[in-house]
Amino acid sequence: VLPAPAGTFDFTVYVVNSTGCSDTLVSTITVLEKPELAFDYTPVCAGETGTVTNLSTGVDAGATYYLDLGNDGSIDLSVPAADLPADSSFTVGAGTADFTVIVVNSTGCSDTLTLSITTPESPVLAFDYTPVCEGENTTVVNLSTGVDAGAIYYFDVNNHGSVEFTVPASVLPADS
């Protein structure tokens, strides 16, 4: 058994046994192209629209794609290759999605790809304060959610389109 690239190959085999008798066989073999699954996905935050681009090669027009959501061994969706768009867009939720994609060409050749995509939670800004008279101090309470310690707050005082200062989330107190 020898691995071979896809294509059609002619070959000749000669055999001579110990008595000197021989035979010759001239034949042609065809090695079918194996599809290779590949997808591109640029991570987005929860609630945004993500796009998956199909970069698979060697998939023939008669192929079928199968999708196993959650990797539980059951096929949740099957789509003929001719009906699968190059780009598929969808709104994503926070969390991790595990799934397996299988493609089977009309020749029976196939490929399988198991993927895991993690979508981070989107931050939601919320602040509260008590109005005070001019010259008095007030406390601003940060009620934001989904802000991790590596985040940075950008402040545009008076909303004139430029950032006056930044504060790393890790040092911004809950009450300021």
C-alpha positions as a printed Julia matrix, in Angstrom:
176×3 Matrix{Float64}:
   0.0     0.0     0.0
   1.46    3.31   -1.09
  -0.03    6.75   -0.5
  -0.71    8.47   -3.78
  -1.92   11.91   -4.81
  -5.25   12.23   -6.56
  -5.18   11.42  -10.25
  -5.07    8.6   -12.78
  -1.94    6.47  -13.01
  -0.81    3.82  -15.47
   1.43    1.05  -14.19
   2.95   -2.22  -15.33
   3.79   -5.2   -13.11
   6.05   -8.07  -14.16
   6.42  -11.3   -12.29
   8.88  -14.14  -12.88
   8.54  -17.17  -10.64
  11.32  -19.56   -9.65
  10.66  -21.79  -12.68
  11.19  -18.93  -15.1
   7.53  -18.53  -16.04
   6.32  -14.93  -16.18
   3.37  -12.68  -16.62
   2.8    -8.99  -17.26
  -0.12   -6.83  -16.21
  -0.71   -3.33  -17.55
  -3.36   -1.41  -15.66
  -4.68    2.02  -14.75
  -5.74    3.09  -11.27
  -7.61    6.17  -10.23
  -6.98    7.82   -6.84
  -9.95    9.97   -5.87
  -9.48   13.46   -4.45
 -10.08   13.7    -0.7
 -11.84   16.83    0.5
 -10.12   18.93    3.16
 -12.32   20.94    5.5
 -11.17   24.43    6.49
 -13.11   27.38    7.83
 -12.19   30.92    8.84
 -13.93   32.63   11.73
 -13.04   35.99   13.23
 -14.09   36.06   16.9
 -16.79   38.57   17.84
 -18.45   39.46   21.13
 -21.81   38.09   22.27
 -24.76   39.69   20.49
 -22.7    40.61   17.42
 -22.9    38.98   14.0
 -20.17   36.44   13.31
 -19.28   35.15    9.85
 -17.85   31.75    9.0
 -16.1    31.49    5.63
 -15.81   28.06    4.03
 -12.23   27.59    2.78
 -12.55   23.84    2.19
 -10.86   22.32   -0.86
 -11.53   19.23   -2.94
 -15.28   19.28   -2.2
 -17.23   18.27   -5.29
 -20.63   19.63   -6.33
 -22.36   16.41   -5.26
 -20.92   16.47   -1.74
 -22.95   16.81    1.45
 -21.95   18.63    4.62
 -23.1    17.22    7.97
 -23.08   19.15   11.25
 -23.0    17.61   14.73
 -23.74   20.37   17.23
 -22.37   19.62   20.69
 -20.27   16.67   19.46
 -22.81   14.15   20.74
 -22.5    11.86   17.71
 -25.82   12.78   16.14
 -26.22   14.71   12.9
 -28.21   17.89   13.55
 -28.07   19.33   10.04
 -27.15   18.17    6.53
 -26.65   20.54    3.61
 -25.8    19.72   -0.02
 -22.56   21.43   -1.03
 -24.37   23.25   -3.82
 -26.65   24.92   -1.24
 -23.93   25.96    1.2
 -22.99   29.64    0.8
 -19.31   30.62    0.91
 -20.06   32.84    3.93
 -22.6    32.08    6.65
 -23.51   34.84    9.11
 -25.29   34.46   12.44
 -25.72   36.25   15.76
 -23.71   34.61   18.51
 -24.31   34.27   22.22
 -21.66   34.18   24.95
 -20.07   30.81   25.71
 -18.33   27.96   23.96
 -19.78   26.07   21.01
 -18.35   22.64   20.22
 -19.24   21.0    16.93
 -18.06   18.6    14.26
 -18.34   19.16   10.5
 -18.19   16.19    8.14
 -18.12   16.44    4.36
 -18.67   13.43    2.09
 -17.97   13.8    -1.63
 -20.13   12.05   -4.23
 -17.23    9.57   -4.59
 -17.46    8.6    -0.9
 -14.22   10.34    0.1
 -14.67   12.38    3.28
 -13.07   14.62    5.87
 -14.0    15.48    9.45
 -13.17   18.62   11.42
 -13.95   19.14   15.11
 -14.08   22.76   16.24
 -14.6    24.75   19.42
 -15.46   28.45   19.25
 -15.52   30.6    22.38
 -17.47   33.86   22.28
 -16.73   36.35   25.06
 -19.49   38.17   26.91
 -20.09   41.75   25.76
 -19.64   44.41   28.41
 -22.68   46.45   29.37
 -21.88   49.89   30.78
 -24.04   51.28   33.57
 -23.34   54.02   36.1
 -25.49   55.6    38.79
 -25.08   58.84   40.73
 -27.0    61.21   42.9
 -27.38   64.74   41.54
 -25.86   67.42   43.8
 -25.57   71.17   43.81
 -22.6    72.94   42.28
 -19.5    72.67   44.41
 -20.64   69.53   46.27
 -19.12   66.08   45.82
 -21.06   63.15   44.41
 -20.3    59.48   44.17
 -20.57   57.68   40.85
 -21.36   53.97   41.24
 -20.12   51.62   38.52
 -22.91   49.09   37.82
 -21.33   47.76   34.61
 -21.37   44.03   33.88
 -19.22   41.8    31.7
 -16.16   44.01   32.18
 -13.07   41.9    32.84
  -9.97   42.98   34.74
  -8.06   43.46   31.45
 -10.57   46.0    30.1
  -9.87   49.72   29.77
 -12.42   52.48   30.32
 -12.08   55.45   27.92
 -13.55   58.75   29.14
 -14.73   61.49   26.78
 -15.75   64.31   29.13
 -18.5    66.53   27.65
 -18.89   64.18   24.64
 -16.77   66.21   22.24
 -15.24   63.23   20.43
 -11.83   62.86   22.07
 -10.67   60.74   24.98
  -9.38   62.84   27.89
  -8.2    59.93   30.02
  -8.27   56.14   30.38
  -8.57   53.94   33.43
  -7.79   50.22   33.54
 -10.78   48.26   34.87
  -8.52   46.58   37.4
  -7.99   49.9    39.23
 -11.41   51.52   38.81
 -13.21   51.26   42.15
 -16.9    50.37   42.26
 -17.58   53.79   43.84
 -15.7    56.82   42.54
